[in-house]
Amino acid sequence: MSPLLNDGDEVLVNMKAYVESAPQMGDLVLSRHPLKRDLHIIKKVERMEPDGSLHLHGINHLESTDSRSFGAVGVRSILGRVVSIVVTKTS
């Protein structure tokens, strides 16, 4: 998700954000990677399909692995909504 996130940055995720509502376009979400289920990814909801699946895109589209390569993801893959990013200084 660089340049928005860098190594060492921390994120606050609302894990209950989508209990009673669905993700919206533009939301920054924490999701399970659709091909590597033990890997979590942070992406922006770019598009919503009529069946409820989501197209997730990285901000750095030239280097991002996202729905342009792995396709839409099911809403059950979404773990929560990113609500805050704590940027840490690196030397």
GUVONU-774247 format. One record per residue (C-alpha): residue number from 0; residue in one letter; y, z, x. Coordinates in pm, whole numbers, padded with zeros to 5 digits. Layout:
+-----+---+--------+--------+--------+
:   k : r :      Y :      Z :      X :
+-----+---+--------+--------+--------+
: NUM : a :      Y :      Z :      X :
...
+-----+---+--------+--------+--------+
END
This chain:
+-----+---+--------+--------+--------+
:   k : r :      Y :      Z :      X :
+-----+---+--------+--------+--------+
:   0 : m :  00000 :  00000 :  00000 :
:   1 : s :  00223 : -00018 :  00307 :
:   2 : p :  00525 : -00043 :  00331 :
:   3 : l :  00551 :  00203 :  00039 :
:   4 : l :  00285 :  00433 :  00188 :
:   5 : n :  00214 :  00495 :  00553 :
:   6 : d : -00052 :  00697 :  00735 :
:   7 : g :  00020 :  01066 :  00688 :
:   8 : d :  00222 :  01027 :  00367 :
:   9 : e :  00107 :  01239 :  00076 :
:  10 : v :  00098 :  01153 : -00293 :
:  11 : l :  00102 :  01369 : -00603 :
:  12 : v : -00120 :  01225 : -00874 :
:  13 : n : -00125 :  01328 : -01240 :
:  14 : m : -00499 :  01316 : -01306 :
:  15 : k : -00444 :  01372 : -01680 :
:  16 : a : -00177 :  01105 : -01729 :
:  17 : y : -00409 :  00868 : -01911 :
:  18 : v : -00613 :  01112 : -02119 :
:  19 : e : -00417 :  01027 : -02434 :
:  20 : s : -00238 :  00708 : -02332 :
:  21 : a : -00319 :  00391 : -02143 :
:  22 : p : -00166 :  00281 : -01813 :
:  23 : q :  00146 :  00068 : -01852 :
:  24 : m :  00265 : -00233 : -01655 :
:  25 : g :  00450 : -00117 : -01347 :
:  26 : d :  00266 :  00217 : -01321 :
:  27 : l :  00155 :  00314 : -00973 :
:  28 : v : -00206 :  00430 : -01014 :
:  29 : l : -00489 :  00587 : -00819 :
:  30 : s : -00807 :  00392 : -00883 :
:  31 : r : -01163 :  00366 : -00761 :
:  32 : h : -01212 :  00049 : -00557 :
:  33 : p : -01427 : -00181 : -00777 :
:  34 : l : -01652 : -00290 : -00489 :
:  35 : k : -01654 :  00030 : -00281 :
:  36 : r : -01686 :  00308 : -00538 :
:  37 : d : -01640 :  00587 : -00281 :
:  38 : l : -01300 :  00442 : -00180 :
:  39 : h : -00981 :  00526 : -00371 :
:  40 : i : -00686 :  00287 : -00376 :
:  41 : i : -00324 :  00308 : -00489 :
:  42 : k : -00193 : -00004 : -00662 :
:  43 : k :  00066 : -00115 : -00917 :
:  44 : v : -00045 : -00224 : -01266 :
:  45 : e :  00064 : -00588 : -01265 :
:  46 : r : -00098 : -00719 : -01583 :
:  47 : m : -00303 : -00592 : -01875 :
:  48 : e : -00574 : -00803 : -02037 :
:  49 : p : -00647 : -00797 : -02413 :
:  50 : d : -00983 : -00628 : -02340 :
:  51 : g : -00800 : -00339 : -02171 :
:  52 : s : -00883 : -00433 : -01812 :
:  53 : l : -00603 : -00417 : -01557 :
:  54 : h : -00482 : -00637 : -01275 :
:  55 : l : -00380 : -00411 : -00987 :
:  56 : h : -00160 : -00546 : -00710 :
:  57 : g : -00054 : -00399 : -00380 :
:  58 : i :  00314 : -00401 : -00292 :
:  59 : n :  00247 : -00574 :  00041 :
:  60 : h :  00084 : -00879 : -00115 :
:  61 : l :  00026 : -01055 :  00217 :
:  62 : e : -00202 : -00778 :  00345 :
:  63 : s : -00324 : -00614 :  00026 :
:  64 : t : -00676 : -00620 : -00109 :
:  65 : d : -00622 : -00611 : -00483 :
:  66 : s : -00703 : -00788 : -00811 :
:  67 : r : -00616 : -01121 : -00653 :
:  68 : s : -00936 : -01080 : -00452 :
:  69 : f : -01159 : -00849 : -00659 :
:  70 : g : -01043 : -00930 : -01012 :
:  71 : a : -00941 : -00705 : -01298 :
:  72 : v : -01061 : -00345 : -01310 :
:  73 : g : -01170 : -00143 : -01610 :
:  74 : v : -00947 :  00136 : -01732 :
:  75 : r : -01227 :  00383 : -01653 :
:  76 : s : -01170 :  00312 : -01284 :
:  77 : i : -00819 :  00457 : -01310 :
:  78 : l : -00812 :  00818 : -01192 :
:  79 : g : -00445 :  00900 : -01246 :
:  80 : r : -00079 :  00804 : -01214 :
:  81 : v :  00115 :  00855 : -00891 :
:  82 : v :  00415 :  01072 : -00975 :
:  83 : s :  00553 :  01151 : -00630 :
:  84 : i :  00530 :  01035 : -00271 :
:  85 : v :  00604 :  01268 :  00019 :
:  86 : v :  00701 :  01064 :  00323 :
:  87 : t :  00613 :  01224 :  00655 :
:  88 : k :  00776 :  01140 :  00984 :
:  89 : t :  00551 :  00986 :  01244 :
:  90 : s :  00624 :  00982 :  01614 :
+-----+---+--------+--------+--------+
END
